């Protein structure tokens, strides 16, 4: 579950960074022309990996329902961050990376 949360946050953040309206708000290295075309496929792959990581821990139905509950939760965190505190989303990236590392170590 921890790994799925981190991957889902990274995937949704990557999709938001790919959009023109959010790219200005989320100033960072993803503005480079060589990185911009890769962001959307990378975001979708991270979202798919989050689903696979939660399906590995729980059985099919419970995993899908849990993931469908996490999706709007993490999406609303990113949406509110984009609206009110975009700088906090970069702190969220560090937290998401910490969640991914913790999830990989604990296999949870």
HELIX and SHEET records of a PDB file:
HELIX    1   1 UNK A    2  UNK A   18  1                                  17    
HELIX    2   2 UNK A   20  UNK A   25  1                                   6    
HELIX    3   3 UNK A   29  UNK A   31  5                                   3    
HELIX    4   4 UNK A   33  UNK A   57  1                                  25    
HELIX    5   5 UNK A   60  UNK A   84  1                                  25    
HELIX    6   6 UNK A   86  UNK A  106  1                                  21    
END                                                                             
